[in-house]
Amino acid sequence: MSQNKHKKILDLFDIDLKIETDSLSSSIVKKLEYELGKYKTDTHTSDIYKALALSVRDLLISHWNDIQEQYRKHKVRKVYYLSIEYLLGTLLKTNLINLGIYEIAEKAVSNLGYDLKELIECEPDAALGNGGLGRLAACFLDSLATLDLPAQAAGIRYEYGIFRQEIRNGFQREYPENWLNQDNPWEIPRTDHIYPIQFSGSLKTDVDHKGQNFVIWEPREIVLAEAYDVFIPGYQTKTVTNLRLWKAKSSREFNLDYFNHGDYLRAIEDKQKSENISKVLYPNDSIEQGRELRLKQEYFLVCATLQDALSQFIMEEGEKWEQLPNRLVFHLNDTHPTLAIPEFMRLLIDRHRVAWDLAWKYTTECFAYTNHTIMPEALESWSVDLLESILPRHLQLIYEINFKFLEDLRKEGVSDDIIQKVSIVEEGSPKRIRMFNLALVASSSVNGVANLHTEILKKQLFREYSSLYPHKFINVTNGVAHRRWLLSANPALSDLITARIGDGWKRDLTQISLLEEFATDKDFCAQWARIKETNKQKLADLTYKLVGIKIDPNSLFDVQIKRIHEYKRQFLNVLRLVHDCQRLREFPSLSYAPRTVFFAGKAAPGYRRAKLIIKLIHAVGNVINNDPEVNQRLKVVFLPNYNVSLAEKIFPASDLSEQISAPGTEASGTGNMKFMLNGSLTVCTMDGANVEIIGNVGRENIYVFGNSVDELKQLRDSGYDPKEMVREDESLRNAVNAIRKGFFSKEATSLFEDLCKGLLEEGDPYYLLADFKPYISVQNQISSDYFFKETWCQKTVINAARAGSFSTDRVVSEYARKIWNLREFYPIP
Ligand code: 26W
């Protein structure tokens, strides 16, 4: 009987879920009633959103089940993408588009009396990331699925994502963002995937039946990792990428010791404490603070994922460890998951009794690492004391790895000087473990995220490694999920593109080059420009709604949106604003294309100067926006709480993309690519992926200014004196002085002194003063060019047409080929 029953289930599973208008409408109603417990009269738009999402999720689950079965059967090699951050944004719209059921859903909800656009607006952003690195990981999920690559992504299910930013009196305030408050219809809890994660305690050695020693780790604390799956569909394929997010759960309800001693509250406190691991995302995007909870988060992520991966492997292959490299590869998205390396060794050696040399061989074949930043303060290193107290066994393994590594180098005659630099252990007090060196030693491949960045890794940051292991270093320039950032975010422009070149570009962005022939087509350009106007009008309305500032939709929309950081030089942009304001006052008849300068971005809560820059933007903005001599031609807007959803509204409405980081500091940038795809021109320095954008579009179609990496180095070597820049340039002096002396902060005249101190007294480490003059002059050029609307529009078309290489489809397929050695696996259609 049970056989029969089993067969019946299998047959039923095999029936393809088809979504059509009527079936979707009735599915929504069923979900409303039976999953959300709603009644006809008490449903809100957000309930319909959830019911629709749950119906779509059914389809995703059925695709996932199909594809999983095929992977198992065909023993494919799979990549596990390990990332501490995923900045997903919302999923309903892109999921509907990718599944090809957007119109069906539109009709289905309209049959029920609702508007799909309103439902889409109900979804809160899943903001489990800080910035570029987290958003790149999210873009990868779309492309991995679209390219039918066998992949599983792993992250942490933070209860609180990146903080919500509010602005009070020009200052950033942070508030908790409890995005799970209203339930997440996209996730499914996997109660069958729960793993214990150990912390602290002591180590013992024992002898096995073969007489061999092995280590036993007796932990002081065990936390459980519970899996929650989110399925990301590919475009026009049945492949979905599973993003498995881990939630921490106490391993016992109460600590019985305390409980029995009558300390009831302490018992609950302890339970709370272990669940804190997945409570909140660390809001820093550069400064690593070496906190214990952060270390625990990083270990929690990798320990759960590796146990999960190995149990899957054992289920399919038994203990045929030599098959490991054929079946899986772990990708380290920056160094945050680097503990996966000693954890893999630990699981193989301590749990499965694999010999050291073999375990190390598999490890070096199964790991790859991407670096996303060269900012020295972002390079992770953990104090030996902390590691020892939280992960004693891992510290031991790291020492051993380092010992063998250095021993090999010594045998090869490598000098002590180099050995000191490549050592995983940094001597000093306290002694520290350099996670980036650990990642480099164990990984089969190390990549930077833009040509310039990879060159800097090879020549500077990891110079010694790259001379020892040149073959490990490769470049894979970043890209963006163009289906989200163009197809979904800018539907009008997408329709126009499709009308002219067909819809091949949606799967293959290189086809967007076909647009180029329309750059000189007057009718096309007029339509292109009209769409930009409409998008700008929408952003003007939103601006008024959000911050109460009225702006001229015909002005040039000049936009800098990204995390607030000194190296990104928002302050340089502000110096320009002050300069322009002073000029407009002095020369009222100056020819000046009216502009609205937008900023958006969060500052790390503990990053004093970045927060002061936010205040400065507001202070300068206030003066400018309220000065009748200036505000007809210049306005400044700071849009609060920058996130993926807001970004999707800004890119389509922008004319000018500000990419003005100090050369050599921005690893790649990906906003730059989103702007060009949406028909903006770029003003940029020779930094990160800007260099490649310049190469693609040609200098005549982009505004490049300032010193290059090499020129900055020369400047520094010849004794860069920021004060001299100010002495020599009257307009720069006036701008800096106005800020320094409190012209924009009359209530506290010394408020911005610290920012100016950074420029004048601390050597201006990001060369704002050195690049000021060329920045002003390129902005003047932009102003005069903007009057020639036709030429401007032509150039924006050319920019979009030459963005074909900046899709994560290209990026991920390069990773698959050059790093992961993966092959596409086509699901049954
Ligand atoms: C607090 C520790 C820390 C350190 C670094 C947290 C997060 C980071 C990230 C590596 C910072 C980051 O997001 N880097 C960005 O990665 C993008 C994707 O590759 C690049 O486009 C950006 O240039 C880079 O700043």
Boltz pocket constraint, residues with backbone or C-beta under 6 A from the ligand:
constraints:
  - pocket:
      binder: B
      contacts: [[A, 130], [A, 131], [A, 132], [A, 133], [A, 134], [A, 136], [A, 284], [A, 285], [A, 286], [A, 287], [A, 288], [A, 289], [A, 334], [A, 371], [A, 372], [A, 373], [A, 378], [A, 379], [A, 449], [A, 478], [A, 665], [A, 666], [A, 667], [A, 668], [A, 669], [A, 670], [A, 688]]
      max_distance: 6.0
